[in-house]
Amino acid sequence: MDTKAALNKIKPNLLVDEQLCFAIYSASLAMNKIYRKQLAKLELTYPQYLVMMVLWENDEQSVSQIGERLFLDSATLTPLLKRMEVAGFISRARLPEDERVVIVSLTAAGKKLKTKAEVVWTEVACAAECTVNEAVALKKQLHNLRDNLNKNAEE
């Protein structure tokens, strides 16, 4: 029996605390509170931190590459990147051979920030109060959920 057929046999429960979407949403809000506290020390917002992690992993990426990786469009990324450039963490330059493409690179200050950011992961992991195995399993489940939802949203 497929998932839809199985769900059709169950009476819908419209209590907010019974909804998967609300559990994810409220957990995300709680996670963001922890990150906000830690990232304030680095003078980064959470979306800026995500951009920095992508660049620490692989410097000199186009805006579209960063957007694809973070599921963000360029209209969301551009103002965020401008603020990061003003803060001195990144630089942006257009490709001479195709001026439509903007390459984002870490500055020396942006590279140096990586060492300071390593404590963020530890603090968040401690706040979550789960084992490494639990965190790995949960992350895998959430990636699967995200991928399934994205796949079915496109149909």
MOLINZI-V715554 format. One record per residue. N is the residue number from 1. RES is the residue in one letter. PSI is psi in whole degrees, 0 to 359 (* if undefined). OMEGA is omega in whole degrees, -180 to 180 (NA if undefined). Layout:
# MOLINZI-V715554
n=N res=RES psi=PSI omega=OMEGA
n=N res=RES psi=PSI omega=OMEGA
This chain:
# MOLINZI-V715554
n=1 res=M psi=132 omega=-180
n=2 res=D psi=169 omega=-175
n=3 res=T psi=317 omega=-178
n=4 res=K psi=318 omega=179
n=5 res=A psi=318 omega=179
n=6 res=A psi=317 omega=-179
n=7 res=L psi=329 omega=179
n=8 res=N psi=341 omega=179
n=9 res=K psi=351 omega=-178
n=10 res=I psi=136 omega=177
n=11 res=K psi=129 omega=-180
n=12 res=P psi=137 omega=177
n=13 res=N psi=109 omega=-175
n=14 res=L psi=23 omega=172
n=15 res=L psi=132 omega=-174
n=16 res=V psi=320 omega=-179
n=17 res=D psi=349 omega=178
n=18 res=E psi=358 omega=-175
n=19 res=Q psi=131 omega=175
n=20 res=L psi=318 omega=-178
n=21 res=C psi=322 omega=180
n=22 res=F psi=323 omega=177
n=23 res=A psi=317 omega=179
n=24 res=I psi=314 omega=-180
n=25 res=Y psi=311 omega=-177
n=26 res=S psi=326 omega=175
n=27 res=A psi=323 omega=178
n=28 res=S psi=318 omega=177
n=29 res=L psi=317 omega=179
n=30 res=A psi=319 omega=179
n=31 res=M psi=317 omega=-180
n=32 res=N psi=327 omega=176
n=33 res=K psi=316 omega=179
n=34 res=I psi=313 omega=180
n=35 res=Y psi=318 omega=-179
n=36 res=R psi=316 omega=-180
n=37 res=K psi=316 omega=-178
n=38 res=Q psi=319 omega=-175
n=39 res=L psi=339 omega=176
n=40 res=A psi=327 omega=179
n=41 res=K psi=334 omega=-180
n=42 res=L psi=356 omega=-177
n=43 res=E psi=42 omega=177
n=44 res=L psi=147 omega=168
n=45 res=T psi=169 omega=180
n=46 res=Y psi=312 omega=178
n=47 res=P psi=323 omega=177
n=48 res=Q psi=321 omega=177
n=49 res=Y psi=319 omega=177
n=50 res=L psi=316 omega=178
n=51 res=V psi=316 omega=180
n=52 res=M psi=318 omega=180
n=53 res=M psi=320 omega=178
n=54 res=V psi=318 omega=-180
n=55 res=L psi=326 omega=176
n=56 res=W psi=327 omega=179
n=57 res=E psi=319 omega=-178
n=58 res=N psi=100 omega=-177
n=59 res=D psi=164 omega=177
n=60 res=E psi=72 omega=178
n=61 res=Q psi=154 omega=177
n=62 res=S psi=159 omega=178
n=63 res=V psi=319 omega=-179
n=64 res=S psi=324 omega=177
n=65 res=Q psi=317 omega=178
n=66 res=I psi=315 omega=180
n=67 res=G psi=317 omega=178
n=68 res=E psi=317 omega=-178
n=69 res=R psi=323 omega=-175
n=70 res=L psi=4 omega=-178
n=71 res=F psi=40 omega=179
n=72 res=L psi=145 omega=177
n=73 res=D psi=166 omega=-176
n=74 res=S psi=332 omega=178
n=75 res=A psi=330 omega=176
n=76 res=T psi=320 omega=-176
n=77 res=L psi=321 omega=-172
n=78 res=T psi=309 omega=179
n=79 res=P psi=326 omega=178
n=80 res=L psi=315 omega=179
n=81 res=L psi=323 omega=177
n=82 res=K psi=316 omega=179
n=83 res=R psi=322 omega=179
n=84 res=M psi=327 omega=178
n=85 res=E psi=316 omega=177
n=86 res=V psi=323 omega=179
n=87 res=A psi=347 omega=176
n=88 res=G psi=14 omega=-178
n=89 res=F psi=332 omega=-178
n=90 res=I psi=166 omega=168
n=91 res=S psi=154 omega=179
n=92 res=R psi=138 omega=178
n=93 res=A psi=142 omega=178
n=94 res=R psi=144 omega=176
n=95 res=L psi=130 omega=179
n=96 res=P psi=324 omega=-178
n=97 res=E psi=344 omega=177
n=98 res=D psi=94 omega=-174
n=99 res=E psi=352 omega=175
n=100 res=R psi=339 omega=-176
n=101 res=V psi=123 omega=178
n=102 res=V psi=125 omega=179
n=103 res=I psi=131 omega=180
n=104 res=V psi=130 omega=-179
n=105 res=S psi=151 omega=175
n=106 res=L psi=141 omega=171
n=107 res=T psi=176 omega=176
n=108 res=A psi=319 omega=179
n=109 res=A psi=322 omega=178
n=110 res=G psi=321 omega=178
n=111 res=K psi=320 omega=-179
n=112 res=K psi=328 omega=-178
n=113 res=L psi=337 omega=-178
n=114 res=K psi=317 omega=-179
n=115 res=T psi=318 omega=178
n=116 res=K psi=329 omega=-176
n=117 res=A psi=343 omega=-177
n=118 res=E psi=331 omega=179
n=119 res=V psi=335 omega=-179
n=120 res=V psi=312 omega=-179
n=121 res=W psi=315 omega=-179
n=122 res=T psi=314 omega=-179
n=123 res=E psi=318 omega=-180
n=124 res=V psi=317 omega=179
n=125 res=A psi=318 omega=179
n=126 res=C psi=320 omega=-180
n=127 res=A psi=329 omega=-179
n=128 res=A psi=336 omega=178
n=129 res=E psi=44 omega=173
n=130 res=C psi=160 omega=-180
n=131 res=T psi=165 omega=177
n=132 res=V psi=316 omega=180
n=133 res=N psi=319 omega=177
n=134 res=E psi=317 omega=-180
n=135 res=A psi=318 omega=180
n=136 res=V psi=316 omega=-180
n=137 res=A psi=317 omega=180
n=138 res=L psi=317 omega=179
n=139 res=K psi=318 omega=179
n=140 res=K psi=316 omega=178
n=141 res=Q psi=318 omega=-179
n=142 res=L psi=322 omega=176
n=143 res=H psi=316 omega=177
n=144 res=N psi=316 omega=178
n=145 res=L psi=311 omega=179
n=146 res=R psi=313 omega=-178
n=147 res=D psi=318 omega=178
n=148 res=N psi=317 omega=180
n=149 res=L psi=317 omega=178
n=150 res=N psi=318 omega=-180
n=151 res=K psi=314 omega=-177
n=152 res=N psi=340 omega=176
n=153 res=A psi=335 omega=-178
n=154 res=E psi=343 omega=-177
n=155 res=E psi=* omega=NA
